[in-house]
C-alpha cells in the first residue's frame, strides 16, 4: 500500500470502529502489499450495518456469561474511582467482538470462493456511546512493569492492545493481571475463549457484503504464496488472541463492578 492509501484505510478503520487507534491486527495485515486495499471495502460495508453490530454485541454477552461462570474478582475498584479507565475498558469490550468477526471472515475467506452476503444491510446510526469511544484517547505502550510477564504467559512477542492501553493505570493493571494470570491457567477459561473463536468463524456468513479473498483471488493481485501463508498465520494468531482478550476484558469489567449485557441483562 502506498502511504496515502494506507492512511486512508487506517482513517476509515478508526471511523468504522469508532476508536482513536489502529488495532494491531490491521497493522500486521497492512504489511502485505495490496491485501487490505482488496478486502477493506467489503469489510467496511458490513461494519457499518446493524446486523454486524448486533452479532458482535451478542458475542460480547457470550464472553461475559462465560467469564462470570468461572471468575469472581478478589480485587475490585469502584467505577467512580476512575471514569477514564471505565471508558477504555468499554471501548475494548465493545470493539473486540467486532474485530473478532472481521478476522474470522478474513480467515474463512482464504479457503472459500466467498463468505458473507447473508447479513442485514440496515445502516448503523452513531450512538452517544460510540461518540464517547471516538473521543477516548488510547495510547498503546509497549513496555511497562507487567509487559514481559503478560506476553510470556500469553505466548506473544508483546502484550495485546488491551493491556498496552492500561499501562497508565498501574494500580489497576497490576492487581487485575495478578488475578487474570491465574485465571488464564484454568483450562475451562481457555476452552471458553476457543469457543468464541469457533463461533466467530461460523458467523462470517452474516457479513452484509460478500467477500472473496482466497488463494486464487489474492494470487491474481500479485500476492505471493509466502505472503498468503503470512496472512493465514497472522489471522490465526490474532483470532485466538482477540477471543482470549474478550474474556480478559469481561474479567476487568467485573473488577470495576460492571456485568451488564449488550442484548439481554440478567
N, C-alpha and C positions, 0 to 999 in steps of 0.2 A: 504494500500500500504506500502511495505517496504520503508525505507528511500532511498535506492539506486534506487528503481523502480520509486518512486515519483520524485526524482531528474532527472532521465532520461526523464520522461514525461514533467516535467517543462522546461527542457532544450529544448526539441522538440517544446513545445508551444512557447517559445521565438523565436526559429529559424523559425517556420512556420508563425508566425505573424510578424516576422522581428522587434521585440521590445526587450527592455532591462529589462523588468519587467514582473511579472506574474499577469495578471488581477485577481482582487479579486473574480470574479465569479468562476474561476478554483480552487482557493484556497478553496473556500467553497465546491465545488463539490468533492474535494480531501478528504474531511473529512469523506466521506462514503467509507469504505474499498471496493476495487475491482470494483468500478464504473468507474472511469477514465481509468484504465487499459483495461476495456472491450470496452468502446466507442471510446477511443482515436485513435486507428489505422484507423478506417473508417473516422473519422473526419480529421485526418492528410492527408489522401489521397485526400480528397475533397479540403482541404485548399490549397493544392499545385497545383490546377488546375486553368486555365484561366477562365473557366465558373463560378467558385465560386467567383473569384475576380471581374469579370465583374458584377455579381449580386450585390455584395457589393458596388461597385462604383456607380451603378445605384441608390441604396438606399441612398447613401451619397448625390446624386443630389436631390433626393426626399426631404431629410431633409433640404437642402439649399433652395430649392424652397419654401417649407412650411414656413421656418423661415423668409425668405426675405419678404414674403407676410404680415407678422404680426409684424415685428420688424425693426425699424430703429434706430441704435445706436445714443445716445447722446454723450457719452464718446467715444473718438477714440484715438488710439495710432498708430502712423506710424509704418509700418512693419520694417523700418530700425532702429527703436529705440532699438530693441532687437531681434536679429536673433535667439537666443536660445528659446525665448518664441514662436516665429513663428514655430520653428521645433517641439516643444512639442505639440502645438495645431494641427499641421498637422498630427502627429502620431495618435492622438485620432480621428481626422476627418477620417483618412484612415482605422484605425483598428476597431473602434467601430461597423461599419456596418458588418464587418466580424464576430465579436464576437456575434452580434445580430443573424445572420443567424445560427451560430453554436448552440446557446442557443435555438433558435426556433426549430431546428431539434431535439435536445435532448428532448424538451418538447413534440413535436409531437410524438416522438418515444415511449413515455410512454404509449400511447393509441392506437398504431397501431402495426401490425405484423412487419412492417418495413417501413422506409422512405428513400427517396433518390434513387439513381441509374439511374436517367434520365439526369444527367448533363454531360457536356463535360469533357473528360479526358485529354484534351490538357494541358501539363505541364506549369506552370508559370516559367518565367525567372526572376531572381533577377534584379531589376532595380536600377538605381543610387539613386532614391528617397528612396527605401527600404533600401539601404545600409546606407543612412543618418539616417533613422529611427533606424536601428540597433545600430548605434553609438551615438544616442541621449540619454544621461543619464537622467533617470526619477526617482526621489525619491518621494515616496508616504508618505507625512507627515500626521499623524492622527490628530494632534492638531495644530490649527493656529487661528488667530483672528476670522475669519468668520465660523470656522468649526461647532460650535454648531448651528448657525443660518441656515447654509446650510442643515445640517442633519435634523433639525426641520422642515424647510419648505418642504423638500422632504419626510419627514416621515421615515427617516432612522436612524440607530444607529451610523452611521459615514458617512462622506461625500463620494461621489463616487470618483473613481480613478482620473477622470478628474480634479476635484477641488483639490484633495490632491497633484497632480503633479504641481499645480500652486502656492503652498504656498510660493515658493521662489521668487514670483513676486507680492509682496503685493500691490503695487500701482495699477497694472492692475487688480488683483483679487478683490480688494475692490471696485473699480469703476464698473467693469463689472458685479459683483454679485449684486450690488445695482440695476442695470437695469434688469438683468435676474430674480431677485427675484420678481419684479413687473410683468414681462412677464409670469412667472410660474403661477401666479394667473389668467391669462387670459384664459377663457375656450377654445377658439379656438386653442391656443397654445397647451394645454393639449390634445385636441382632435386629433390634427395632430400627436402628439407623439404616441397616441394609434393606429393611422392608420399605422404607421411604424411597430408597434408591431404585428398587424394582418397581414400585408403584409409579414413580415418575416416568419410567420408560413406557409403561403401558398407557400412560396419559398423553403421550406425544401425539396420538391421533386426533386429539381435540384442539390442536392448533387451528386457528381460523384459516390460515393460508397454507396451501401445500408447499412442502419444502423438498427439493431434490438436491442432494449433495452426497451421492455415493462415489465410490472409487472412479467409476467411468466418467461421471459428470466433472469431478474435480480434476481428473486427468486431462480432460479436454480444455480445462482452464490453464494447463501447463503446470499443475501442482504435481510434484514427483511422488513416486511410491514411498520414498523415505519420509517426505513431508506429511503424507497421509497417515503413515504409521505414527508420526509425532503427534498429529491431531488426535488420533484414536487414543493414544496413551494419555494425552492431556485431558481429554474428555472423561476417560475412566477415572483418573485421579481426582479431577475436580468434582465429578459426580459424587463419589463416595465421601470426599471431604465436605461438600456442601450439605449432604444428607446428615452427616455427623454434626456439623455446626448448627443445623436446625434443632437437633436435640440439645446441644450445649446452650443455645440462646434461650430455649424454653426453661432450662435449669436456672439461667440468670434471671429470667422474668420471675420465676418462683422465689428467688432470693431477694427480690425487691417487692415481693408481695403481690404479684400480678399473676392470675391464672385464667383471665378472661379468654374466651374463644372468639374466633372471627365469624363463625357461622351460627353455632348454637352454644349459648352459655350454659354451663352446668351450675 
